[in-house]
Amino acid sequence: MPISGNQDLAESTTARHPRFWALLLGLPALLFALITWQVVDGGPLVRLDERVSRGLVHPDGLSEFLSDLGNVQVAVPVLAVALGYVALRTRRTDRWWLPVTAVALLMALVPVLIIPLKELTDRPGTPAVPPGTGYYPSGHTATAAVAYGCATLLLLPRLVTHLARRALVTACLVLVLGVSYGLVRRGYHWPLDVVASWCLCAVPLSSLWLFLGRTTPPGQPR
């Protein structure tokens, strides 16, 4: 399908299913706002969160390893490799720099969003970490979700078979969920810290998905 066909398809899909996009973008934002309100207010959701955390925390080598996959030193180089590969493969096409630039900006936006939220909510950590505040939302979860999620969205149109695309999406989900599990299991974060980061990152990643669908090069699946 030519690129104009891809763009028409994306536009017609958005026009026919506005509720889908409203749900995709609005529901995570609403959930994030609800969780943040509960964290700031110390509501019943926070008390439930603390009880769940006490049952899940069990620091070990595996949880430490999984949580480290959300480090900037690990996740960002993976994204950089994907960015470099896509840039080389598409450098002769029109506006090849748009997807690469959009992804780089989105990754740079993570600390801009996370750090002020940590300071505003000032949530203390679990008993498994030294006394301190600024644990909400989880920066490691956000880094993993955006870095691995953006790399997946960039590489999907370059894969030929459905099996390869499914394998890539599955690997992304396993990585993000693995980091999330490791952070909670190790006690670095409360479960709500992680869930809030999922919700927060879902909005820009969904927006990127829509944007990339409109800029897919010719001859590649959306």
Backbone as ProteinMPNN parsed JSONL, in Angstrom:
{"seq_chain_A": "MPISGNQDLAESTTARHPRFWALLLGLPALLFALITWQVVDGGPLVRLDERVSRGLVHPDGLSEFLSDLGNVQVAVPVLAVALGYVALRTRRTDRWWLPVTAVALLMALVPVLIIPLKELTDRPGTPAVPPGTGYYPSGHTATAAVAYGCATLLLLPRLVTHLARRALVTACLVLVLGVSYGLVRRGYHWPLDVVASWCLCAVPLSSLWLFLGRTTPPGQPR", "coords_chain_A": {"N_chain_A": [[0.848, -1.193, 0.0], [0.652, 2.227, -0.868], [2.222, 5.156, 0.585], [0.426, 7.259, 0.829], [-1.928, 5.874, 0.956], [-1.606, 4.59, 3.413], [-1.635, 6.821, 5.113], [-4.204, 7.774, 4.589], [-5.645, 5.625, 5.579], [-4.964, 5.696, 8.299], [-6.024, 8.195, 8.978], [-8.739, 7.799, 8.356], [-9.363, 5.737, 10.096], [-9.045, 7.013, 12.563], [-11.044, 8.919, 12.307], [-13.338, 7.331, 12.117], [-13.349, 5.993, 14.515], [-13.391, 7.705, 16.916], [-13.961, 7.452, 19.616], [-12.436, 5.322, 20.409], [-9.787, 6.332, 20.311], [-10.071, 8.393, 22.13], [-10.547, 6.914, 24.436], [-8.176, 5.446, 24.552], [-6.27, 7.408, 25.03], [-7.424, 8.961, 27.06], [-8.277, 7.305, 29.244], [-5.906, 6.164, 30.568], [-4.775, 8.596, 31.473], [-6.77, 9.504, 33.198], [-6.77, 7.451, 35.133], [-4.188, 7.784, 36.119], [-4.413, 10.312, 37.29], [-6.28, 9.712, 39.297], [-4.849, 7.837, 40.884], [-2.698, 9.444, 41.682], [-4.011, 11.391, 43.187], [-4.919, 9.782, 45.319], [-2.467, 8.999, 46.411], [-1.36, 11.46, 47.253], [-3.329, 12.256, 49.034], [-3.359, 10.206, 50.824], [-5.214, 8.091, 50.718], [-7.625, 5.29, 50.784], [-6.725, 3.577, 48.749], [-3.989, 3.79, 48.854], [-3.432, 2.626, 51.324], [-4.204, 0.001, 50.797], [-2.332, -0.533, 48.832], [0.034, -0.524, 50.321], [-0.365, -2.762, 51.946], [-0.409, -4.794, 50.0], [2.181, -4.538, 49.032], [3.73, -5.355, 51.227], [3.278, -8.069, 51.154], [4.515, -8.786, 48.811], [7.187, -7.99, 48.688], [10.413, -9.217, 48.507], [13.506, -9.231, 48.554], [15.947, -10.27, 46.237], [18.451, -11.8, 44.113], [17.425, -12.036, 41.486], [15.295, -10.183, 41.38], [16.731, -7.852, 41.729], [18.313, -7.841, 39.407], [16.315, -7.67, 37.399], [15.124, -5.203, 37.993], [17.243, -3.541, 37.396], [17.197, -3.455, 34.647], [15.677, -1.341, 34.019], [17.279, 0.822, 34.324], [18.746, 3.92, 33.261], [21.207, 3.617, 32.016], [20.991, 1.172, 30.809], [18.488, 0.909, 29.399], [18.281, 3.21, 27.715], [20.569, 3.068, 25.904], [19.691, 0.817, 24.412], [17.476, 1.885, 23.093], [18.843, 3.848, 21.664], [20.334, 2.327, 19.855], [18.237, 1.267, 18.295], [17.247, 3.669, 17.244], [19.455, 4.53, 15.722], [19.637, 2.442, 13.857], [17.158, 2.628, 12.483], [17.381, 5.228, 11.47], [19.527, 4.914, 9.674], [18.417, 3.087, 7.863], [16.31, 4.503, 6.75], [17.217, 6.891, 5.777], [17.259, 7.861, 3.189], [14.704, 8.44, 2.516], [11.79, 10.597, 2.31], [11.46, 13.031, 4.823], [12.64, 11.458, 6.799], [13.711, 11.935, 9.238], [11.727, 12.633, 10.997], [10.274, 10.567, 12.592], [12.472, 9.626, 14.128], [13.351, 11.933, 15.467], [11.028, 12.559, 16.922], [10.863, 10.374, 18.681], [13.27, 10.639, 20.111], [12.816, 13.077, 21.407], [10.635, 12.367, 22.976], [11.793, 10.515, 24.726], [13.54, 12.22, 26.057], [11.698, 13.682, 27.399], [10.898, 12.248, 29.585], [12.36, 12.517, 32.186], [11.663, 15.179, 32.583], [8.963, 15.094, 33.111], [8.773, 13.221, 35.226], [10.484, 13.962, 37.418], [9.494, 16.499, 38.556], [6.984, 15.529, 39.436], [7.722, 13.662, 41.364], [8.799, 15.37, 43.273], [6.558, 16.88, 43.938], [4.657, 15.04, 44.944], [6.112, 13.667, 46.897], [6.408, 11.124, 48.076], [7.137, 8.649, 50.524], [9.523, 5.885, 50.603], [9.438, 2.235, 50.483], [9.675, -0.038, 53.351], [11.932, -1.489, 52.697], [13.912, 0.065, 51.641], [16.313, 2.733, 52.198], [15.385, 5.431, 54.462], [13.522, 8.048, 52.988], [12.186, 10.25, 50.438], [10.186, 10.85, 47.452], [9.484, 8.802, 45.693], [7.395, 8.396, 44.002], [6.071, 9.07, 40.783], [7.348, 5.863, 39.541], [10.509, 6.182, 38.296], [12.248, 4.388, 37.022], [10.474, 2.536, 35.919], [9.119, 4.186, 34.105], [11.237, 4.932, 32.431], [11.919, 2.426, 31.32], [9.488, 1.724, 30.062], [9.116, 3.785, 28.139], [11.558, 3.777, 26.685], [11.9, 1.044, 25.764], [9.379, 0.727, 24.663], [9.252, 2.763, 22.673], [11.373, 1.928, 21.034], [10.295, -0.458, 20.108], [8.005, 0.444, 18.668], [9.283, 1.888, 16.662], [10.681, -0.111, 15.291], [8.789, -1.957, 14.443], [7.472, -1.444, 11.833], [9.545, -2.205, 10.174], [9.778, -4.899, 10.193], [9.022, -7.918, 8.562], [7.309, -10.196, 8.776], [4.311, -11.349, 10.452], [4.809, -12.936, 12.65], [7.365, -12.146, 13.5], [6.825, -9.514, 14.262], [5.003, -9.916, 16.331], [6.683, -11.254, 18.102], [8.501, -9.237, 18.733], [6.862, -7.321, 20.017], [6.01, -8.862, 22.169], [8.471, -9.3, 23.462], [9.035, -6.684, 24.263], [6.914, -6.195, 26.081], [7.502, -8.156, 27.998], [9.962, -7.236, 28.962], [9.281, -4.707, 30.09], [7.34, -5.453, 31.981], [8.923, -7.17, 33.456], [10.851, -5.431, 34.567], [9.099, -3.89, 36.12], [8.069, -5.82, 37.905], [10.47, -6.557, 39.17], [11.183, -4.173, 40.495], [9.118, -3.876, 42.385], [9.245, -6.324, 43.754], [11.843, -6.275, 44.758], [11.56, -4.171, 46.458], [12.047, -1.57, 45.869], [10.074, 0.115, 44.989], [6.657, 1.005, 45.685], [3.75, -0.851, 44.632], [1.802, 0.881, 43.438], [3.364, 3.014, 42.585], [4.579, 1.987, 40.34], [2.399, 1.23, 38.704], [1.276, 3.736, 38.261], [3.246, 4.915, 36.669], [3.015, 3.32, 34.396], [0.482, 4.19, 33.487], [0.987, 6.912, 33.08], [2.928, 6.868, 31.041], [1.568, 5.631, 29.006], [0.04, 7.475, 27.613], [1.78, 9.333, 26.045], [3.056, 7.315, 24.532], [0.936, 6.143, 23.126], [0.18, 8.326, 21.603], [2.495, 8.602, 20.086], [2.371, 6.221, 18.645], [0.132, 6.686, 17.019], [1.143, 8.884, 15.583], [3.388, 7.754, 14.244], [2.053, 5.953, 12.655], [1.036, 7.58, 10.719], [3.248, 8.353, 9.36], [4.51, 6.254, 8.122], [6.873, 4.681, 6.033], [6.693, 4.007, 2.417], [5.484, 0.813, 1.32], [5.763, -0.574, 3.694], [4.364, -2.223, 6.551], [1.786, -0.774, 8.576]], "CA_chain_A": [[0.0, 0.0, 0.0], [1.458, 3.429, -0.887], [2.186, 5.912, 1.831], [-0.811, 8.021, 0.901], [-2.948, 4.942, 1.431], [-1.406, 4.426, 4.853], [-2.1, 8.023, 5.784], [-5.664, 7.799, 4.498], [-6.161, 4.604, 6.49], [-4.824, 6.203, 9.67], [-6.975, 9.275, 9.184], [-10.104, 7.289, 8.356], [-9.54, 4.974, 11.332], [-9.249, 7.978, 13.634], [-12.343, 9.56, 12.126], [-14.418, 6.383, 12.373], [-13.3, 5.482, 15.887], [-12.887, 8.732, 17.838], [-14.083, 6.994, 21.001], [-11.292, 4.45, 20.679], [-8.629, 7.16, 20.617], [-10.363, 9.098, 23.374], [-10.352, 5.942, 25.509], [-6.764, 5.084, 24.589], [-5.516, 8.514, 25.612], [-8.059, 9.528, 28.242], [-8.373, 6.397, 30.38], [-4.678, 6.169, 31.376], [-4.619, 9.898, 32.143], [-7.719, 9.53, 34.309], [-6.27, 6.541, 36.16], [-3.02, 8.411, 36.741], [-4.902, 11.382, 38.16], [-6.9, 9.071, 40.464], [-3.798, 7.271, 41.738], [-1.943, 10.559, 42.265], [-4.859, 11.96, 44.234], [-4.891, 8.874, 46.455], [-1.136, 9.058, 47.021], [-1.221, 12.743, 47.936], [-4.322, 12.339, 50.106], [-3.244, 9.067, 51.725], [-6.516, 7.439, 50.687], [-7.695, 3.832, 50.983], [-5.937, 2.885, 47.734], [-2.616, 3.764, 49.34], [-3.354, 1.616, 52.394], [-4.223, -1.293, 50.111], [-1.036, -0.633, 48.162], [1.044, -0.878, 51.318], [-0.586, -4.158, 52.347], [0.033, -5.636, 48.89], [3.643, -4.465, 48.973], [4.305, -6.18, 52.297], [3.209, -9.467, 50.751], [5.281, -9.029, 47.591], [8.608, -7.663, 48.817], [11.334, -10.307, 48.867], [14.718, -8.905, 47.798], [16.837, -11.36, 45.834], [19.277, -11.461, 42.957], [16.623, -11.897, 40.278], [14.568, -8.914, 41.412], [17.733, -6.796, 41.52], [18.668, -7.852, 37.979], [15.186, -7.182, 36.607], [14.96, -3.767, 38.219], [18.344, -2.845, 36.72], [16.869, -3.296, 33.227], [15.045, -0.03, 33.873], [18.277, 1.885, 34.479], [19.027, 4.716, 32.061], [22.405, 3.077, 31.38], [20.628, -0.038, 30.068], [17.352, 1.096, 28.497], [18.518, 4.258, 26.715], [21.39, 2.549, 24.806], [18.872, -0.039, 23.55], [16.723, 2.789, 22.233], [19.785, 4.514, 20.757], [20.628, 1.383, 18.771], [17.061, 1.246, 17.421], [17.216, 4.952, 16.547], [20.503, 4.528, 14.717], [19.273, 1.495, 12.796], [16.057, 3.191, 11.687], [17.903, 6.385, 10.743], [20.323, 4.432, 8.538], [17.564, 2.417, 6.889], [15.312, 5.398, 6.152], [17.809, 8.209, 5.546], [17.036, 8.303, 1.809], [13.281, 8.707, 2.317], [11.351, 11.932, 2.692], [11.16, 13.289, 6.236], [13.073, 10.293, 7.572], [14.127, 12.372, 10.559], [10.583, 12.918, 11.864], [10.085, 9.562, 13.655], [13.651, 9.576, 14.996], [13.318, 13.117, 16.328], [9.895, 12.44, 17.842], [11.209, 9.4, 19.718], [14.311, 11.23, 20.961], [12.172, 14.085, 22.251], [9.794, 11.685, 23.955], [12.676, 9.965, 25.749], [14.039, 13.35, 26.853], [10.585, 14.218, 28.184], [10.651, 11.409, 30.77], [12.74, 13.183, 33.454], [10.944, 16.449, 32.711], [7.681, 14.771, 33.727], [8.876, 12.409, 36.437], [11.147, 14.637, 38.545], [8.571, 17.385, 39.291], [5.954, 14.742, 40.107], [8.333, 13.103, 42.568], [8.926, 16.437, 44.267], [5.236, 17.327, 44.361], [3.98, 14.014, 45.746], [6.974, 13.48, 48.071], [6.016, 9.868, 48.717], [8.248, 7.873, 51.089], [9.744, 4.567, 50.033], [9.033, 1.058, 51.249], [10.626, -0.336, 54.437], [13.109, -2.18, 52.18], [14.894, 1.046, 51.165], [16.638, 3.731, 53.234], [14.374, 6.492, 54.592], [13.607, 9.103, 51.987], [10.943, 10.507, 49.712], [10.349, 11.032, 46.009], [9.417, 7.505, 45.021], [6.214, 8.332, 43.126], [5.951, 7.72, 40.221], [8.599, 5.141, 39.356], [11.3, 6.629, 37.153], [12.778, 3.226, 36.298], [9.391, 1.996, 35.105], [8.892, 5.117, 33.005], [12.369, 4.815, 31.506], [11.79, 1.172, 30.594], [8.304, 1.753, 29.202], [9.32, 4.686, 27.004], [12.695, 3.344, 25.867], [11.592, -0.206, 25.062], [8.168, 0.939, 23.869], [9.606, 3.537, 21.48], [12.171, 1.066, 20.157], [9.368, -1.403, 19.474], [7.19, 1.156, 17.682], [10.149, 2.238, 15.54], [11.133, -1.287, 14.544], [7.674, -2.765, 13.933], [7.25, -1.365, 10.382], [10.677, -2.772, 9.429], [9.695, -6.352, 10.258], [8.215, -8.384, 7.425], [6.303, -11.195, 9.104], [3.504, -11.145, 11.654], [5.463, -13.628, 13.753], [8.456, -11.304, 13.989], [6.255, -8.358, 14.948], [4.464, -10.393, 17.608], [7.819, -11.562, 18.977], [9.053, -7.967, 19.206], [5.927, -6.745, 20.993], [6.078, -9.716, 23.36], [9.731, -9.007, 24.15], [8.877, -5.376, 24.913], [6.05, -6.361, 27.245], [8.223, -8.942, 29.001], [10.973, -6.368, 29.558], [8.647, -3.698, 30.939], [6.748, -6.14, 33.127], [10.022, -7.685, 34.269], [11.359, -4.3, 35.353], [8.071, -3.537, 37.104], [8.074, -6.867, 38.933], [11.716, -6.467, 39.93], [11.143, -2.996, 41.373], [8.203, -4.149, 43.499], [9.764, -7.471, 44.501], [13.042, -5.825, 45.48], [11.146, -3.181, 47.439], [12.447, -0.226, 45.459], [8.883, 0.92, 44.765], [5.329, 0.485, 45.96], [3.071, -1.213, 43.381], [1.143, 2.028, 42.805], [4.377, 3.812, 41.888], [4.794, 1.348, 39.042], [1.166, 1.335, 37.912], [1.134, 5.136, 37.853], [4.146, 5.145, 35.537], [2.378, 2.718, 33.214], [-0.589, 5.083, 33.023], [1.577, 8.155, 32.598], [3.645, 6.635, 29.78], [0.646, 5.148, 27.981], [-0.475, 8.605, 26.818], [2.706, 9.704, 24.969], [3.318, 6.186, 23.645], [-0.21, 6.026, 22.222], [0.288, 9.441, 20.666], [3.571, 8.257, 19.155], [1.838, 5.161, 17.782], [-0.703, 7.349, 16.02], [2.008, 9.698, 14.74], [4.182, 6.895, 13.371], [1.149, 5.37, 11.674], [0.833, 8.561, 9.651], [4.522, 8.63, 8.681], [5.116, 4.99, 7.724], [7.401, 4.71, 4.667], [5.984, 3.164, 1.462], [5.795, -0.614, 1.257], [5.952, -1.169, 5.01], [3.094, -2.316, 7.269], [1.564, 0.205, 9.625]], "C_chain_A": [[0.881, 1.24, 0.0], [1.28, 4.228, 0.382], [0.925, 6.743, 1.954], [-1.956, 7.151, 1.375], [-2.843, 4.699, 2.91], [-1.933, 5.626, 5.617], [-3.617, 8.117, 5.757], [-6.282, 6.809, 5.468], [-6.099, 5.089, 7.928], [-5.856, 7.282, 9.956], [-8.405, 8.763, 9.239], [-10.387, 6.473, 9.609], [-9.805, 5.903, 12.508], [-10.625, 8.619, 13.544], [-13.485, 8.622, 12.483], [-14.472, 5.954, 13.825], [-12.756, 6.545, 16.843], [-12.967, 8.289, 19.297], [-12.915, 6.096, 21.383], [-10.079, 5.277, 21.08], [-8.846, 7.957, 21.893], [-10.137, 8.179, 24.571], [-8.872, 5.624, 25.679], [-5.924, 6.161, 25.263], [-6.092, 8.988, 26.949], [-8.066, 8.616, 29.453], [-7.079, 6.325, 31.192], [-4.459, 7.477, 32.122], [-5.544, 10.001, 33.352], [-7.255, 8.641, 35.453], [-5.062, 7.135, 36.887], [-3.448, 9.51, 37.702], [-5.523, 10.81, 39.431], [-5.844, 8.532, 41.422], [-3.018, 8.382, 42.432], [-2.729, 11.211, 43.393], [-4.83, 11.083, 45.486], [-3.545, 8.92, 47.178], [-0.963, 10.343, 47.824], [-2.122, 12.817, 49.162], [-4.178, 11.22, 51.126], [-4.524, 8.274, 51.829], [-6.46, 5.937, 50.854], [-6.885, 3.039, 49.955], [-4.48, 2.78, 48.153], [-2.459, 2.719, 50.442], [-3.389, 0.207, 51.815], [-2.879, -1.551, 49.446], [0.046, -1.073, 49.133], [0.886, -2.309, 51.803], [-0.108, -5.116, 51.257], [1.555, -5.684, 48.831], [4.286, -5.356, 50.03], [4.287, -7.658, 51.925], [4.095, -9.812, 49.566], [6.782, -8.852, 47.767], [9.404, -8.877, 49.283], [12.609, -10.088, 48.065], [15.558, -10.141, 47.503], [17.596, -10.924, 44.589], [18.479, -11.238, 41.689], [15.888, -10.569, 40.246], [15.524, -7.737, 41.203], [18.096, -6.687, 40.038], [17.542, -7.265, 37.128], [14.996, -5.681, 36.781], [16.046, -2.972, 37.51], [18.085, -2.661, 35.226], [16.133, -1.989, 32.964], [16.011, 1.119, 34.096], [18.46, 2.639, 33.161], [20.202, 4.123, 31.295], [22.118, 1.826, 30.56], [19.58, 0.262, 29.006], [17.635, 2.105, 27.382], [19.472, 3.785, 25.61], [20.628, 1.603, 23.874], [18.065, 0.817, 22.578], [17.644, 3.477, 21.231], [20.162, 3.612, 19.585], [19.469, 1.325, 17.778], [16.963, 2.531, 16.611], [18.247, 4.988, 15.424], [20.171, 3.616, 13.548], [18.193, 2.069, 11.887], [16.537, 4.386, 10.873], [18.705, 5.958, 9.52], [19.441, 3.819, 7.448], [16.645, 3.376, 6.14], [15.89, 6.736, 5.716], [17.591, 8.73, 4.126], [15.563, 8.588, 1.515], [12.938, 10.119, 2.759], [11.029, 11.984, 4.189], [11.53, 12.106, 7.136], [13.37, 10.66, 9.023], [12.957, 12.578, 11.515], [10.382, 11.858, 12.95], [11.239, 9.526, 14.644], [13.65, 10.745, 15.976], [12.199, 13.029, 17.354], [10.219, 11.492, 18.992], [12.265, 9.968, 20.663], [13.725, 12.273, 21.909], [11.32, 13.44, 23.338], [10.637, 11.086, 25.075], [13.207, 11.079, 26.648], [12.958, 13.929, 27.751], [10.375, 13.456, 29.493], [11.103, 12.098, 32.059], [12.023, 14.504, 33.669], [9.591, 16.234, 33.379], [7.841, 14.147, 35.109], [9.424, 13.201, 37.623], [10.219, 15.616, 39.265], [7.473, 16.633, 40.027], [6.488, 14.109, 41.386], [8.415, 14.156, 43.673], [7.567, 16.874, 44.803], [4.559, 16.318, 45.288], [4.772, 13.663, 47.0], [6.637, 12.19, 48.821], [7.227, 9.129, 49.285], [8.347, 6.497, 50.437], [9.256, 3.454, 50.931], [10.026, 0.83, 52.394], [11.906, -1.007, 53.95], [14.19, -1.234, 51.69], [15.189, 2.037, 52.284], [15.566, 4.812, 53.302], [14.602, 7.605, 53.575], [12.271, 9.265, 51.293], [11.249, 10.644, 48.219], [10.304, 9.737, 45.227], [8.252, 7.393, 44.037], [6.292, 9.432, 42.077], [7.326, 7.1, 39.986], [9.326, 5.618, 38.106], [11.865, 5.476, 36.346], [11.703, 2.603, 35.4], [9.135, 2.88, 33.885], [10.007, 5.032, 31.967], [12.253, 3.548, 30.666], [10.627, 1.216, 29.613], [8.531, 2.6, 27.956], [10.449, 4.188, 26.11], [12.369, 2.081, 25.081], [10.344, -0.063, 24.192], [8.452, 1.703, 22.589], [10.432, 2.703, 20.508], [11.279, 0.086, 19.414], [8.55, -0.73, 18.384], [8.01, 1.56, 16.462], [10.458, 1.038, 14.656], [9.989, -2.078, 13.917], [7.479, -2.655, 12.418], [8.376, -1.961, 9.556], [10.684, -4.285, 9.45], [8.677, -6.847, 9.243], [7.062, -9.269, 7.857], [5.528, -10.819, 10.37], [4.166, -11.784, 12.862], [6.572, -12.776, 14.357], [7.914, -10.105, 14.756], [5.669, -8.756, 16.297], [5.587, -10.674, 18.603], [8.413, -10.28, 19.557], [8.155, -7.337, 20.262], [5.96, -7.544, 22.294], [7.343, -9.445, 24.162], [9.659, -7.68, 24.889], [8.043, -5.503, 26.18], [6.761, -7.117, 28.365], [9.263, -8.076, 29.718], [10.345, -5.372, 30.535], [8.029, -4.341, 32.177], [7.824, -6.716, 34.046], [10.624, -6.605, 35.144], [10.377, -3.936, 36.463], [8.041, -4.539, 38.249], [9.324, -6.759, 39.812], [11.713, -5.31, 40.915], [10.262, -3.232, 42.597], [8.743, -5.271, 44.374], [10.99, -7.097, 45.337], [12.696, -4.819, 46.576], [11.583, -1.774, 47.092], [11.242, 0.7, 45.283], [7.643, 0.204, 45.285], [4.678, 0.098, 44.623], [2.407, -0.032, 42.676], [2.127, 2.945, 42.101], [4.572, 3.305, 40.465], [3.57, 1.504, 38.148], [0.959, 2.767, 37.418], [2.042, 5.456, 36.672], [3.618, 4.5, 34.267], [1.356, 3.68, 32.622], [-0.019, 6.361, 32.416], [2.222, 7.967, 31.23], [2.721, 6.172, 28.662], [0.172, 6.275, 27.073], [0.515, 9.015, 25.724], [3.019, 8.549, 24.03], [2.167, 5.965, 22.664], [-0.191, 7.135, 21.18], [1.38, 9.177, 19.636], [3.12, 7.185, 18.169], [0.993, 5.765, 16.66], [0.152, 8.162, 15.058], [2.801, 8.842, 13.762], [3.312, 6.224, 12.317], [0.894, 6.285, 10.502], [2.1, 8.819, 8.86], [5.237, 7.361, 8.259], [5.63, 5.08, 6.292], [6.625, 3.785, 3.745], [6.425, 1.712, 1.546], [6.004, -1.273, 2.585], [4.619, -1.173, 5.743], [2.989, -1.256, 8.337], [1.595, -0.488, 10.974]], "O_chain_A": [[1.802, 1.309, 0.814], [0.338, 4.023, 1.149], [0.403, 6.92, 3.055], [-2.842, 7.607, 2.097], [-3.857, 4.61, 3.603], [-2.598, 5.476, 6.642], [-4.247, 8.486, 6.748], [-7.3, 7.092, 6.101], [-7.051, 4.921, 8.691], [-6.483, 7.3, 11.016], [-9.201, 9.221, 10.06], [-11.5, 6.499, 10.133], [-10.666, 5.633, 13.346], [-11.291, 8.837, 14.555], [-14.48, 9.041, 13.075], [-15.537, 5.587, 14.319], [-11.753, 6.305, 17.515], [-12.147, 8.696, 20.12], [-12.459, 6.101, 22.526], [-9.415, 4.971, 22.07], [-7.905, 8.173, 22.657], [-9.603, 8.604, 25.596], [-8.37, 5.542, 26.8], [-4.974, 5.854, 25.984], [-5.35, 9.367, 27.855], [-7.883, 9.083, 30.577], [-7.144, 6.416, 32.418], [-4.011, 7.475, 33.268], [-5.156, 10.52, 34.399], [-7.336, 9.035, 36.616], [-4.928, 7.006, 38.104], [-2.906, 9.625, 38.802], [-5.322, 11.351, 40.518], [-5.932, 8.743, 42.632], [-2.711, 8.285, 43.62], [-2.166, 11.545, 44.436], [-4.727, 11.6, 46.598], [-3.491, 8.885, 48.408], [-0.471, 10.31, 48.952], [-1.739, 13.366, 50.195], [-4.803, 11.269, 52.186], [-4.889, 7.827, 52.917], [-5.386, 5.366, 51.043], [-6.409, 1.945, 50.257], [-3.811, 1.795, 47.843], [-1.457, 2.005, 50.482], [-2.682, -0.681, 52.292], [-2.356, -2.665, 49.496], [0.884, -1.91, 48.795], [1.877, -2.998, 52.046], [0.524, -6.131, 51.553], [2.143, -6.742, 48.608], [5.275, -6.035, 49.756], [5.171, -8.414, 52.328], [4.398, -10.982, 49.333], [7.568, -9.494, 47.07], [9.106, -9.479, 50.315], [12.783, -10.693, 47.007], [15.843, -10.948, 48.388], [17.404, -9.82, 44.08], [18.807, -10.356, 40.896], [15.853, -9.899, 39.213], [15.163, -6.744, 40.571], [18.176, -5.59, 39.485], [17.793, -6.453, 36.237], [14.736, -4.971, 35.81], [15.802, -1.85, 37.068], [18.697, -1.795, 34.602], [15.984, -1.578, 31.813], [15.602, 2.28, 34.062], [18.341, 2.06, 32.082], [20.201, 4.121, 30.064], [22.919, 1.455, 29.702], [19.759, -0.09, 27.84], [17.266, 1.874, 26.231], [19.206, 4.082, 24.445], [20.888, 1.586, 22.671], [17.982, 0.512, 21.389], [17.268, 3.669, 20.074], [20.294, 4.079, 18.453], [19.685, 1.334, 16.566], [16.634, 2.494, 15.425], [17.95, 5.423, 14.311], [20.394, 3.97, 12.39], [18.305, 2.003, 10.662], [16.146, 4.546, 9.717], [18.585, 6.56, 8.453], [19.69, 4.011, 6.258], [16.243, 3.091, 5.012], [15.14, 7.63, 5.325], [17.726, 9.93, 3.889], [15.214, 8.94, 0.388], [13.697, 10.757, 3.489], [10.4, 11.076, 4.734], [10.83, 11.796, 8.1], [13.294, 9.819, 9.92], [13.166, 12.687, 12.724], [10.324, 12.208, 14.128], [11.027, 9.411, 15.851], [13.914, 10.57, 17.166], [12.39, 13.38, 18.518], [9.888, 11.773, 20.145], [12.167, 9.797, 21.878], [14.102, 12.336, 23.079], [11.288, 13.907, 24.476], [10.248, 11.138, 26.242], [13.313, 10.902, 27.862], [13.258, 14.589, 28.746], [9.739, 13.973, 30.411], [10.284, 12.251, 32.966], [11.798, 14.911, 34.809], [9.123, 17.093, 34.127], [7.127, 14.504, 36.046], [8.877, 13.115, 38.723], [10.154, 15.576, 40.493], [7.067, 17.038, 41.116], [5.772, 14.032, 42.385], [8.141, 13.88, 44.841], [7.436, 17.2, 45.983], [3.96, 16.695, 46.295], [4.187, 13.392, 48.049], [6.587, 12.173, 50.051], [8.241, 8.995, 48.6], [7.404, 6.011, 49.813], [8.724, 3.702, 52.013], [11.099, 1.433, 52.411], [12.875, -1.091, 54.705], [15.287, -1.681, 51.354], [14.399, 2.169, 53.219], [14.903, 5.083, 52.301], [15.731, 8.038, 53.342], [11.336, 8.502, 51.536], [12.4, 10.567, 47.787], [10.997, 9.584, 44.221], [8.139, 6.399, 43.32], [6.544, 10.59, 42.409], [8.349, 7.746, 40.211], [8.822, 5.475, 36.992], [11.956, 5.563, 35.122], [11.981, 2.195, 34.272], [8.956, 2.383, 32.773], [9.746, 5.059, 30.765], [12.46, 3.58, 29.453], [10.762, 0.794, 28.464], [8.185, 2.19, 26.848], [10.303, 4.182, 24.888], [12.542, 2.049, 23.862], [10.258, -0.657, 23.117], [7.95, 1.335, 21.527], [10.217, 2.763, 19.297], [11.483, -0.172, 18.227], [8.415, -1.274, 17.288], [7.492, 1.575, 15.346], [10.493, 1.149, 13.43], [10.208, -2.802, 12.946], [7.331, -3.685, 11.761], [8.199, -2.204, 8.362], [11.517, -4.903, 8.787], [7.604, -6.265, 9.087], [5.947, -9.115, 7.358], [6.014, -10.083, 11.229], [4.1, -11.249, 13.968], [6.705, -12.692, 15.578], [8.473, -9.718, 15.782], [5.813, -8.035, 17.284], [5.467, -10.375, 19.791], [8.785, -10.238, 20.73], [8.641, -6.869, 21.291], [5.939, -6.973, 23.384], [7.302, -9.368, 25.39], [10.159, -7.558, 26.008], [8.418, -4.982, 27.231], [6.638, -6.762, 29.537], [9.424, -8.171, 30.935], [10.815, -5.212, 31.661], [8.177, -3.833, 33.289], [7.657, -6.746, 35.265], [10.881, -6.828, 36.327], [10.775, -3.703, 37.604], [7.993, -4.158, 39.419], [9.245, -6.858, 41.036], [12.188, -5.449, 42.042], [10.614, -2.838, 43.709], [8.703, -5.177, 45.601], [11.147, -7.546, 46.472], [13.467, -4.641, 47.519], [11.5, -0.874, 47.929], [11.365, 1.918, 45.412], [7.581, -1.025, 45.322], [5.025, 0.666, 43.588], [2.441, 0.051, 41.448], [1.767, 3.592, 41.118], [4.709, 4.081, 39.52], [3.689, 1.866, 36.978], [0.519, 2.981, 36.289], [1.646, 6.193, 35.769], [3.754, 5.063, 33.181], [1.358, 3.952, 31.421], [-0.482, 6.831, 31.376], [2.075, 8.819, 30.354], [3.06, 6.309, 27.486], [-0.071, 6.052, 25.887], [0.126, 9.045, 24.557], [3.23, 8.775, 22.838], [2.399, 5.637, 21.501], [-0.51, 6.907, 20.013], [1.217, 9.488, 18.456], [3.457, 7.245, 16.987], [1.132, 5.392, 15.495], [-0.081, 8.138, 13.849], [2.878, 9.167, 12.577], [3.776, 5.953, 11.209], [0.572, 5.823, 9.408], [2.047, 9.439, 7.797], [6.451, 7.38, 8.055], [4.89, 5.517, 5.41], [5.96, 2.866, 4.222], [7.591, 1.417, 1.81], [6.393, -2.44, 2.624], [3.823, -0.247, 5.589], [3.992, -0.877, 8.942], [1.427, 0.162, 12.005]]}, "name": "protein", "num_of_chains": 1, "seq": "MPISGNQDLAESTTARHPRFWALLLGLPALLFALITWQVVDGGPLVRLDERVSRGLVHPDGLSEFLSDLGNVQVAVPVLAVALGYVALRTRRTDRWWLPVTAVALLMALVPVLIIPLKELTDRPGTPAVPPGTGYYPSGHTATAAVAYGCATLLLLPRLVTHLARRALVTACLVLVLGVSYGLVRRGYHWPLDVVASWCLCAVPLSSLWLFLGRTTPPGQPR"}
